[in-house]
Amino acid sequence: MKIAILGGAFDPIHIGHYLVAQQVKERLHMDEVWLMVCYSYFPEFPDKLERITSYEERFKMATLFSKNTLTVSNFEEKFNKRSRTIDTLRLLRTHYPHDEFYWIIGSDALPTFNLWNHWEELVHDHNLIIFPRDTDFKTLEMRVKDSFNLKTIPKNITILDGNLIVSTISSTHVRERVKKEQPITPLVGEVVQRYIEDKKLYLR
């Protein structure tokens, strides 16, 4: 099977995540898209400290949001609690040798991609999908080349551009709205909103 993976903290999950996952599935004819809830936060940037919601609560929100339309994966909880992208992809090849995996990267991650662990291996040995987080499609290929230190785009890297629904919604925006007691239902859905309210998440 062809499986695309959208990794992240999902703190909380929101409609922007769904738009990325669903459009990747449709445009690239993926058999499945997995939401890979990272077990550890900021695995590529260990010096960045931030208080986050527990893995269990983030996983629950992702499950509630997906409503069986996307697969929510607990792979990192089981096999890679350090949550480094390169380790997850290596392990996926070991555990699922007959499947082909593609890792989705938002274009907003390009400027700091060279700080990721073993980023060169990610670029040269794994399938990557670049999804734009802005509408500057004309410079996207150039930005990918600069960030990945490439002269040409190899076959293992797919850049999506044009005719896409691009969202700038972030989990940070959702958390800030909760703190300000502003509505978030259009961003996360009623079920996740109720969960956030019941658990009193993001109030501090």
Summary of the structure (lengths in Angstrom):
residues: 204
radius of gyration: 16.7
end to end distance: 42.4
largest distance: 51.1
contacts: 602
relative contact order: 0.18
helix: 46%
strand: 15%
